[in-house]
Amino acid sequence: MKLISINIEANKHCYNVLDFITKEKPEVVCLQELLEEDFDRFKEELNKSGVFKASGYFFSDIPRYKDIRDKKHGVAIFAKNIFDSGSIFYEGKEENISKPLEEYLSDEKIYKNHVLLWADIKDSNDALFKFIVTQMPVTKEGESSPYQLEVLNSLLIELSSLGEFVLCGDMNAPRGKETFRRLAEKYKDNIPLEYKTSIDQNLHRVKGVQFMIDSLFTTPAYKASNVRLVDGVSDHMAVVADVYKDQ
Protein backbone atom coordinates (compact mmCIF):
# COMPACT_ATOMS: atom_id res chain seq x y z
CA MET A 1 0.00 0.00 0.00
CA LYS A 2 1.31 3.41 -0.87
CA LEU A 3 1.57 5.72 2.14
CA ILE A 4 2.07 9.46 2.46
CA SER A 5 2.68 11.11 5.84
CA ILE A 6 2.95 14.90 6.21
CA ASN A 7 2.99 17.52 8.94
CA ILE A 8 0.90 20.09 7.06
CA GLU A 9 1.26 23.10 9.41
CA ALA A 10 -2.47 23.71 9.78
CA ASN A 11 -3.87 25.71 6.83
CA LYS A 12 -0.59 27.16 5.58
CA HIS A 13 -0.02 24.76 2.69
CA CYS A 14 -3.41 23.17 1.95
CA TYR A 15 -3.26 23.74 -1.79
CA ASN A 16 0.23 22.24 -2.06
CA VAL A 17 -0.66 19.29 0.16
CA LEU A 18 -3.90 18.39 -1.61
CA ASP A 19 -2.34 18.82 -5.04
CA PHE A 20 0.62 16.62 -4.09
CA ILE A 21 -1.52 13.85 -2.60
CA THR A 22 -3.88 13.87 -5.58
CA LYS A 23 -0.98 13.47 -7.99
CA GLU A 24 0.74 10.74 -5.95
CA LYS A 25 -2.46 8.66 -5.50
CA PRO A 26 -1.60 6.93 -2.19
CA GLU A 27 -3.88 4.35 -0.59
CA VAL A 28 -3.20 5.75 2.89
CA VAL A 29 -2.61 9.34 4.04
CA CYS A 30 -1.48 10.24 7.57
CA LEU A 31 -1.49 13.92 8.51
CA GLN A 32 -0.29 15.89 11.50
CA GLU A 33 -1.40 19.40 12.50
CA LEU A 34 -4.59 19.16 10.45
CA LEU A 35 -7.17 21.70 11.59
CA GLU A 36 -10.36 20.11 12.87
CA GLU A 37 -12.36 22.46 10.65
CA ASP A 38 -10.51 21.21 7.55
CA PHE A 39 -11.09 17.49 8.14
CA ASP A 40 -14.26 17.22 6.05
CA ARG A 41 -12.66 19.23 3.25
CA PHE A 42 -9.76 16.79 3.07
CA LYS A 43 -12.08 13.77 3.07
CA GLU A 44 -14.05 15.23 0.19
CA GLU A 45 -11.11 16.37 -1.92
CA LEU A 46 -9.14 13.15 -1.35
CA ASN A 47 -12.29 11.07 -1.94
CA LYS A 48 -11.47 8.83 1.02
CA SER A 49 -12.90 7.85 4.36
CA GLY A 50 -11.11 9.36 7.32
CA VAL A 51 -10.62 9.45 11.07
CA PHE A 52 -9.43 12.44 13.07
CA LYS A 53 -8.49 13.15 16.67
CA ALA A 54 -7.84 16.64 18.00
CA SER A 55 -4.80 17.00 20.23
CA GLY A 56 -4.87 20.68 21.12
CA TYR A 57 -5.29 24.31 20.14
CA PHE A 58 -2.91 26.43 18.16
CA PHE A 59 -2.02 29.15 20.67
CA SER A 60 1.31 30.56 19.48
CA ASP A 61 1.78 34.33 19.42
CA ILE A 62 3.90 34.06 16.27
CA PRO A 63 2.30 36.37 13.65
CA ARG A 64 2.27 33.52 11.11
CA TYR A 65 -0.33 31.73 13.25
CA LYS A 66 -2.48 34.70 14.24
CA ASP A 67 -5.41 33.54 12.11
CA ILE A 68 -5.54 30.07 13.70
CA ARG A 69 -4.75 30.90 17.32
CA ASP A 70 -8.06 29.58 18.67
CA LYS A 71 -8.45 26.60 16.34
CA LYS A 72 -8.08 22.92 17.20
CA HIS A 73 -5.61 20.71 15.37
CA GLY A 74 -4.76 17.04 15.47
CA VAL A 75 -3.84 13.92 13.56
CA ALA A 76 -5.80 12.17 10.82
CA ILE A 77 -5.75 9.04 8.67
CA PHE A 78 -7.45 8.82 5.27
CA ALA A 79 -8.05 5.67 3.21
CA LYS A 80 -10.74 4.03 1.09
CA ASN A 81 -11.38 1.03 3.33
CA ILE A 82 -11.01 1.81 7.03
CA PHE A 83 -12.18 -1.33 8.81
CA ASP A 84 -11.63 -0.16 12.40
CA SER A 85 -9.96 2.71 14.23
CA GLY A 86 -9.25 4.19 17.64
CA SER A 87 -7.14 6.64 19.58
CA ILE A 88 -5.15 6.74 22.81
CA PHE A 89 -4.02 9.80 24.74
CA TYR A 90 -0.62 8.73 26.03
CA GLU A 91 -0.08 12.18 27.54
CA GLY A 92 -2.86 14.36 28.95
CA LYS A 93 -6.56 13.64 28.55
CA GLU A 94 -9.05 13.90 25.73
CA GLU A 95 -11.38 15.96 27.93
CA ASN A 96 -8.75 18.73 28.03
CA ILE A 97 -9.35 19.45 24.34
CA SER A 98 -12.99 20.31 25.00
CA LYS A 99 -12.12 23.14 27.40
CA PRO A 100 -12.40 26.78 26.28
CA LEU A 101 -9.11 28.25 25.09
CA GLU A 102 -8.68 30.50 28.14
CA GLU A 103 -9.04 27.57 30.52
CA TYR A 104 -6.90 25.39 28.27
CA LEU A 105 -4.05 27.90 28.50
CA SER A 106 -4.38 28.43 32.24
CA ASP A 107 -2.44 25.32 33.23
CA GLU A 108 0.32 23.51 31.35
CA LYS A 109 -1.06 20.21 32.64
CA ILE A 110 -4.17 20.90 30.58
CA TYR A 111 -2.49 21.80 27.30
CA LYS A 112 0.16 19.09 27.26
CA ASN A 113 -1.75 16.47 25.29
CA HIS A 114 -0.42 13.89 22.86
CA VAL A 115 -2.51 11.28 21.09
CA LEU A 116 -1.91 8.34 18.79
CA LEU A 117 -4.53 7.55 16.17
CA TRP A 118 -4.70 4.10 14.62
CA ALA A 119 -6.66 2.59 11.76
CA ASP A 120 -6.99 -0.94 10.42
CA ILE A 121 -7.18 -0.59 6.65
CA LYS A 122 -8.02 -3.26 4.09
CA ASP A 123 -5.97 -3.45 0.91
CA SER A 124 -7.33 -4.58 -2.46
CA ASN A 125 -6.97 -8.22 -1.37
CA ASP A 126 -8.83 -7.63 1.92
CA ALA A 127 -5.63 -7.97 3.96
CA LEU A 128 -5.62 -5.79 7.08
CA PHE A 129 -2.86 -3.24 7.69
CA LYS A 130 -2.57 -1.22 10.89
CA PHE A 131 -1.33 2.36 10.55
CA ILE A 132 -0.58 4.64 13.50
CA VAL A 133 0.07 8.39 13.35
CA THR A 134 1.16 10.72 16.14
CA GLN A 135 3.10 13.87 16.98
CA MET A 136 5.53 13.96 19.89
CA PRO A 137 6.36 17.09 21.95
CA VAL A 138 8.83 19.56 20.49
CA THR A 139 11.99 20.42 22.44
CA LYS A 140 14.50 23.27 22.43
CA GLU A 141 17.16 22.75 19.76
CA GLY A 142 15.85 19.21 19.19
CA GLU A 143 17.39 17.90 22.38
CA SER A 144 15.88 14.89 24.18
CA SER A 145 14.44 16.59 27.25
CA PRO A 146 13.38 14.64 30.37
CA TYR A 147 9.78 15.53 29.56
CA GLN A 148 10.01 14.24 26.00
CA LEU A 149 11.56 10.98 27.23
CA GLU A 150 8.80 10.63 29.82
CA VAL A 151 6.17 11.07 27.10
CA LEU A 152 8.02 8.60 24.89
CA ASN A 153 7.90 5.98 27.65
CA SER A 154 4.13 6.40 27.84
CA LEU A 155 3.86 6.11 24.06
CA LEU A 156 5.95 2.92 24.01
CA ILE A 157 3.72 1.34 26.65
CA GLU A 158 0.61 2.03 24.56
CA LEU A 159 2.25 0.87 21.35
CA SER A 160 3.16 -2.44 22.99
CA SER A 161 -0.56 -3.26 23.22
CA LEU A 162 -1.32 -2.66 19.54
CA GLY A 163 0.40 -5.64 17.92
CA GLU A 164 2.08 -5.19 14.54
CA PHE A 165 1.89 -1.79 12.85
CA VAL A 166 3.30 0.97 10.70
CA LEU A 167 4.07 4.09 12.77
CA CYS A 168 4.51 7.49 11.18
CA GLY A 169 4.41 11.13 12.13
CA ASP A 170 6.37 14.10 13.37
CA MET A 171 8.24 12.65 16.33
CA ASN A 172 10.18 15.84 17.04
CA ALA A 173 13.00 13.43 17.85
CA PRO A 174 16.01 14.08 15.60
CA ARG A 175 17.94 11.09 14.41
CA GLY A 176 21.04 10.80 16.55
CA LYS A 177 19.39 11.96 19.79
CA GLU A 178 18.31 9.79 22.73
CA THR A 179 14.57 9.87 22.00
CA PHE A 180 15.12 8.66 18.46
CA ARG A 181 17.59 6.03 19.62
CA ARG A 182 15.01 4.51 21.97
CA LEU A 183 12.41 4.38 19.19
CA ALA A 184 14.88 2.81 16.77
CA GLU A 185 15.77 0.15 19.36
CA LYS A 186 12.14 -0.99 19.35
CA TYR A 187 11.11 -0.49 15.73
CA LYS A 188 12.77 -0.37 12.33
CA ASP A 189 13.64 3.10 11.07
CA ASN A 190 12.78 3.17 7.36
CA ILE A 191 13.94 6.69 6.43
CA PRO A 192 17.07 6.30 4.26
CA LEU A 193 20.25 7.51 5.92
CA GLU A 194 20.98 9.80 2.97
CA TYR A 195 18.36 12.21 4.33
CA LYS A 196 19.84 14.53 6.93
CA THR A 197 16.73 16.65 7.55
CA SER A 198 12.99 16.41 6.99
CA ILE A 199 12.48 20.15 7.46
CA ASP A 200 11.67 21.94 4.21
CA GLN A 201 14.47 24.46 3.78
CA ASN A 202 12.28 26.92 1.88
CA LEU A 203 8.83 26.61 3.45
CA HIS A 204 9.74 26.31 7.13
CA ARG A 205 9.53 29.61 9.02
CA VAL A 206 13.01 29.02 10.56
CA LYS A 207 15.67 28.71 7.89
CA GLY A 208 18.51 26.23 8.03
CA VAL A 209 17.01 23.72 10.49
CA GLN A 210 18.71 20.34 10.00
CA PHE A 211 16.61 17.87 11.98
CA MET A 212 15.53 14.46 10.68
CA ILE A 213 12.31 14.27 12.73
CA ASP A 214 9.57 12.94 10.43
CA SER A 215 9.53 9.21 10.88
CA LEU A 216 8.43 5.91 9.42
CA PHE A 217 8.83 2.97 11.78
CA THR A 218 7.65 -0.61 11.32
CA THR A 219 7.31 -3.74 13.42
CA PRO A 220 8.64 -7.04 11.95
CA ALA A 221 5.41 -7.95 10.13
CA TYR A 222 5.75 -4.93 7.85
CA LYS A 223 8.31 -3.77 5.32
CA ALA A 224 8.70 -0.40 3.62
CA SER A 225 10.28 0.19 0.22
CA ASN A 226 10.80 3.10 -2.17
CA VAL A 227 10.92 5.44 0.83
CA ARG A 228 11.57 9.06 -0.11
CA LEU A 229 11.16 12.55 1.27
CA VAL A 230 9.63 15.23 -0.95
CA ASP A 231 10.03 18.96 -0.42
CA GLY A 232 7.89 21.83 -1.67
CA VAL A 233 4.75 20.43 0.00
CA SER A 234 4.70 21.82 3.56
CA ASP A 235 7.11 23.16 6.16
CA HIS A 236 8.03 19.51 6.75
CA MET A 237 8.90 17.25 3.86
CA ALA A 238 6.38 14.59 2.87
CA VAL A 239 7.27 10.98 3.66
CA VAL A 240 6.30 8.67 0.79
CA ALA A 241 6.65 4.87 0.90
CA ASP A 242 5.28 1.57 -0.31
CA VAL A 243 4.29 -0.58 2.66
CA TYR A 244 3.68 -4.30 2.54
CA LYS A 245 3.40 -7.25 4.87
CA ASP A 246 6.34 -9.58 5.15
CA GLN A 247 5.26 -12.99 3.88
N, C-alpha and C positions, 0 to 999 in steps of 0.2 A: 504494500500500500504506500502510495506517495504521501509524504507528510511535509507540511510547512508549519514552522513555529516562528512567531514574531512578537516582540514587544513593540506595540504600535504607537506608544506615547499619546494615548487618548485620541483626540480628534485632529492631531497635527499633521497626519499623513494619510488620511482615509482614502483619498483618491489614488495615491501611489499603491497603497496596500491592496485595495480591491482590484485595481488594474493588474497588479503583479500576480495575485492569486488566481484571477480569472484566466490569465495567460498560461500559468503553470499547470492548472487543472489537477490539483492534489485531491486525493480521497479524504484526507484528514487535515484540518486546520486547527492549530492551537494558538490562541492569542493571549497576550498579557497586556494589562492596562487598557483594556477595552472599556469605554464608557457604557454604563448600564443602559443609557438612553439610546445607544447606537446598536444594541444587540439585535433588535428586530430588523434593522436596516441591513446588517451583515447577513443575517439568515436569508433575507429576500434576495439580495444581490448575489450571494454565493449559491443560491438555490440548494441549500442544505438544511437539514435539521441542526439543532444546536442546543447546548446547555451552557449556562452562565452562572457564576457565583461572584457576588460583590465581595471585595476584601477591604474597602475603605473609601474615604473621600480624598479627592485632590484638595490639598489645603496649603500648598506652597505660595509664598508671597512673590515668587519670581514673576516678573511681568509677562513672560511667555505663557503662563498658566492662569492669568487673571480671569479669563472667560470661563474656566472650568473649576474654579476654586471650590464651589459647593456641590460638585457632581461626584457621583459614585463611580468607581471603576473596579474591575476585577479580571478574572480569567475566564476563558471560554473555549469550548471545543465544538467544531462544526464537522458534520459528516452526513452522508446520505442515510446510512443505516445504523443509528444509535440504538443498540439493544437494551442497554441499561446504563445508569450513571449515578454518581453520588459525589459528595464533597465532605472534607474533614478540615476543621479549623485546628491546626496543630500549634497555633499560637493565637491567644485571644479567644473571643467568642463571637458567634454569628450575631447574637443579639446586639452587640456593640454597633454593628453597621446600621441598625435601625434607629439609632439615637440621632437627634437633631445635631447639626454641625457644631453649634456652640458647646453642647454637652460633650460631644465626641472629642473636641479639642481641649476640654478642661482637665483631662487626666491622661497621661501617656499610657496607662494601663488599658485605657479604652481604645486608643487609636493604634495600638500595636497588634495588628491582626494579620495572620497569614493563613491561607487556605490552599489545599490541593483539591483539584477537580479531576475526577476520573470518568472515563466512558468506555464501555465495552462496545466495540464497533464490528459489524459483520462485513467481511470482504465479499467479493463477487462469488466466492465458493461457499459462503455461509460460515467460514471460519471466524472465530471471535478473536479480536485483538483488544488489549487493554492499553489505553493511552492515559497518561497523567500529565497535567500541566500545573505549574505553580510559579510563584515569584518570591524569592527569599529577601530578607531585609538588606538594605544597602548599608555600607559602612564607609567611614572616612578613608579615602585613598585606597579603597579596595582591601583593606586589611581584615583579617579574620578576628573580629572582636569577640570578647566573651559572650556578649548577647547573641551574636550571629551563631556561634557554636552551640549555645543553649537551644536556640530555635532549630538548628540542624538536628540536634539529638532528638527533639520531639518529632521532627519530620521523619527521621529514620525509623523511629518506633512505629509510626503510622504506616509507613511504606512496607514494613515487614509483615503487615497483616493483609496486604493486597495481592499476594501471589506474584506472578510474572507480569511484567509491564514494560512499556516504553515511557520514559520520563523526560519531559522537555520543559523549557522555560528559562526565564531570566533568574539565574541563581544568585546573582550579585556576588559570586565567589570566583575570583580570578584563578585561572589555572596557575598552579605554582604555590598557592596559598593553602593554609591548613584546612579551611572549609572545603575547598575543592578536593584536596587530598583525601579527606575522609569519605567524600562521595565516591571518588574514583576507586577507593578500596572496596566499596560495596557493589558498585555497578560499573559496567563498561562505558568508558568515555568514547563516544563515536565521532567527535569533532576532529578532523585531521590536524596533526601537529603543525602543519604548514601555516595555519591561521594563528596569528599572534594577538588579534583583537577581534571582538564582534561588535565593537562600537563603530557606527558609521562616521567616518572622518569628516564628512561634509554636512550631514544633517543633524548631528548631535550638537546641543547648545554649547558644550565645552569641547574645544578643539584639542586634538592631540591625545585623547585618552586611549591608552593601549591596554585594555583589559579584555581577556577572553572569558566572558561571563555568561553567554547564552549557550545553553547546554543541550545535549542529547545523550541520555544514558539508557542502557538496556540491561535487563536481567538475562540469564543464559538462554531462555527460550526464544529470544528475539535477536535478530541481526539487522544491521543497518548498512546500506551500501550507497554509493553515489552521493555521499554527504558533501554539501557545499554551503558556503555562506555567500549571500548576495547583498550587495550594497545598493543604495539609491532607493530603498523602499521605506525605511523609517529611521529613527535615530539609532536603533540597533539593527544590525544586519539580519536578514531572514535566514533561518536554518531550513535547508531543503534536504530531504533524504528519502530513499526507498527503504521501507521497513518490511521485513518478512519473518516468518516463524522458522526457527531452525528445525529441520526435519530429521 
